[in-house]
Amino acid sequence: MSQSSGQSSELPLKTLEAAVQLTELAMENSRRIVDLHLETARALLDDSLKSAKALAEATDPQAQFALRTQFVQDTARRVSDAARRMGEIGSEAQAEFTRTLGQQMTGAGSELMEAFQKMMAVSNIPGGAANPAAGVQQAFDATRKAFEEMTRVSTAAFANYTNPGKGK
């Protein structure tokens, strides 16, 4: 029994470690997004100042119109690039979260199954312990496979959402 309780006490520790890893991942991706916002804001401010200076120096209305048009196009391009990069950060983060959670679920499932098999091996269940253990093993395997398939489908769907047309 003490071996079983020792193993079961490792599960919360591993869950805590996974939670810390996911928190660190979330914080890193938040930092990347904040950095992207700051970089974009600085670039837009620089562009605005350059545009204002150029507009002040332009005397011809057609030149002013051309400068304004160019400024709007440059701003739209910068904002579009920032949105694309934010989508990439989100997609990378989603993939990393999914990978980490999948590893956690697979590891925890294996550990729970091992603990269950050990418990069944030492118990005196009439008819043997193999049948209940095999049934639980099949349930764990089916759950793991379903999670892996759900992860694969959701990752593909998210990738198609953030990058339409690339997966075709």
VMD Tcl script that draws the C-alpha trace (Angstrom):
set ca {
  {0.00 0.00 0.00}
  {2.81 2.43 0.79}
  {4.19 1.99 -2.72}
  {0.78 2.81 -4.14}
  {0.40 5.90 -1.97}
  {3.93 7.02 -2.93}
  {3.01 6.79 -6.58}
  {-0.25 8.59 -6.05}
  {1.55 11.42 -4.27}
  {3.76 11.86 -7.36}
  {0.72 12.55 -9.55}
  {-0.19 15.89 -7.95}
  {3.47 16.94 -8.13}
  {3.62 16.13 -11.83}
  {0.34 17.96 -12.37}
  {1.74 20.97 -10.55}
  {4.90 20.84 -12.69}
  {2.75 20.77 -15.83}
  {0.70 23.71 -14.55}
  {3.90 25.67 -13.90}
  {5.14 24.81 -17.40}
  {1.85 25.97 -18.95}
  {1.91 29.17 -16.88}
  {5.46 29.92 -18.02}
  {4.42 29.27 -21.60}
  {1.45 31.64 -21.25}
  {3.65 34.34 -19.72}
  {6.26 33.99 -22.48}
  {3.62 34.27 -25.19}
  {2.06 37.26 -23.43}
  {5.49 38.90 -23.39}
  {5.89 38.19 -27.11}
  {2.52 39.79 -27.84}
  {3.32 42.86 -25.70}
  {6.68 43.19 -27.49}
  {4.91 42.96 -30.84}
  {2.43 45.67 -29.80}
  {5.24 47.95 -28.63}
  {7.27 47.36 -31.77}
  {4.23 48.09 -33.95}
  {3.29 51.20 -31.95}
  {6.84 52.57 -32.23}
  {6.95 51.95 -35.96}
  {3.54 53.57 -36.47}
  {4.60 56.59 -34.41}
  {7.81 56.95 -36.43}
  {5.82 56.66 -39.66}
  {3.34 59.28 -38.42}
  {6.10 61.72 -37.55}
  {7.83 61.24 -40.92}
  {4.52 61.61 -42.72}
  {3.62 64.78 -40.81}
  {7.02 66.29 -41.60}
  {6.69 65.36 -45.29}
  {3.14 66.78 -45.42}
  {4.30 70.02 -43.85}
  {7.01 70.38 -46.48}
  {4.75 69.50 -49.41}
  {3.07 72.49 -51.01}
  {1.35 70.80 -53.94}
  {-2.12 69.33 -53.11}
  {-1.42 66.32 -55.35}
  {1.83 65.64 -53.50}
  {0.00 65.91 -50.17}
  {-2.66 63.50 -51.41}
  {0.01 61.04 -52.59}
  {1.78 61.29 -49.22}
  {-1.46 60.65 -47.34}
  {-2.27 57.69 -49.59}
  {1.20 56.25 -49.04}
  {0.88 56.75 -45.27}
  {-2.46 54.91 -45.20}
  {-1.03 52.04 -47.27}
  {2.07 51.78 -45.05}
  {-0.07 51.83 -41.91}
  {-2.38 49.13 -43.27}
  {0.63 46.98 -44.19}
  {2.17 47.36 -40.72}
  {-1.10 46.53 -38.98}
  {-1.64 43.54 -41.30}
  {1.91 42.28 -40.62}
  {1.37 42.66 -36.87}
  {-1.93 40.76 -37.06}
  {-0.26 37.98 -39.05}
  {2.61 37.75 -36.55}
  {0.12 37.71 -33.66}
  {-1.70 34.84 -35.36}
  {1.60 32.98 -35.68}
  {2.33 33.53 -31.98}
  {-1.15 32.27 -31.11}
  {-0.80 29.24 -33.35}
  {2.62 28.37 -31.91}
  {1.30 28.81 -28.37}
  {-1.74 26.65 -29.09}
  {0.48 23.90 -30.51}
  {2.80 24.06 -27.48}
  {-0.15 23.99 -25.04}
  {-1.63 21.03 -26.87}
  {1.70 19.18 -26.90}
  {2.27 19.83 -23.19}
  {-1.27 18.81 -22.22}
  {-1.04 15.71 -24.39}
  {2.20 14.68 -22.71}
  {0.66 15.31 -19.30}
  {-2.45 13.29 -20.10}
  {-0.48 10.42 -21.63}
  {1.97 10.35 -18.71}
  {-0.73 10.60 -16.07}
  {-2.81 7.94 -17.80}
  {0.15 5.57 -17.92}
  {0.98 6.19 -14.28}
  {-2.61 5.68 -13.21}
  {-2.80 2.46 -15.21}
  {0.44 1.18 -13.65}
  {-0.84 1.98 -10.17}
  {-4.16 0.30 -10.97}
  {-2.41 -2.81 -12.30}
  {-0.23 -3.02 -9.17}
  {-3.27 -2.62 -6.97}
  {-5.11 -5.33 -8.89}
  {-2.07 -7.64 -8.71}
  {-1.94 -7.52 -4.90}
  {-5.68 -7.75 -4.32}
  {-7.44 -11.06 -3.99}
  {-10.20 -10.55 -6.52}
  {-11.94 -13.81 -7.36}
  {-11.44 -14.79 -10.97}
  {-8.10 -13.02 -11.32}
  {-7.11 -9.45 -11.83}
  {-6.34 -9.60 -15.53}
  {-9.87 -8.97 -16.79}
  {-10.56 -5.76 -14.81}
  {-7.06 -4.46 -15.56}
  {-7.43 -5.21 -19.26}
  {-10.77 -3.41 -19.38}
  {-9.35 -0.35 -17.68}
  {-6.31 -0.45 -19.99}
  {-8.61 -0.48 -23.03}
  {-10.55 2.46 -21.64}
  {-7.33 4.43 -21.07}
  {-6.09 3.59 -24.57}
  {-9.38 4.64 -26.16}
  {-9.39 7.90 -24.20}
  {-5.78 8.64 -25.15}
  {-6.47 7.94 -28.83}
  {-9.57 10.14 -28.76}
  {-7.60 12.97 -27.15}
  {-4.80 12.62 -29.73}
  {-7.32 12.74 -32.59}
  {-9.14 15.72 -31.04}
  {-5.80 17.49 -30.65}
  {-4.81 16.77 -34.25}
  {-8.15 17.99 -35.63}
  {-8.27 21.13 -33.47}
  {-4.65 22.01 -34.34}
  {-5.39 21.62 -38.05}
  {-8.59 23.64 -37.75}
  {-6.81 26.43 -35.87}
  {-4.01 26.47 -38.45}
  {-6.58 26.71 -41.27}
  {-8.37 29.50 -39.42}
  {-5.20 31.56 -38.88}
  {-3.73 30.78 -42.34}
  {-6.67 30.21 -44.73}
  {-5.68 28.57 -47.98}
  {-2.27 27.28 -46.83}
  {-3.53 23.82 -45.92}
  {-5.13 23.27 -49.35}
}
mol new
graphics top color blue
foreach p $ca { graphics top sphere $p radius 0.5 }
foreach p [lrange $ca 0 end-1] q [lrange $ca 1 end] { graphics top cylinder $p $q radius 0.2 }
display resetview
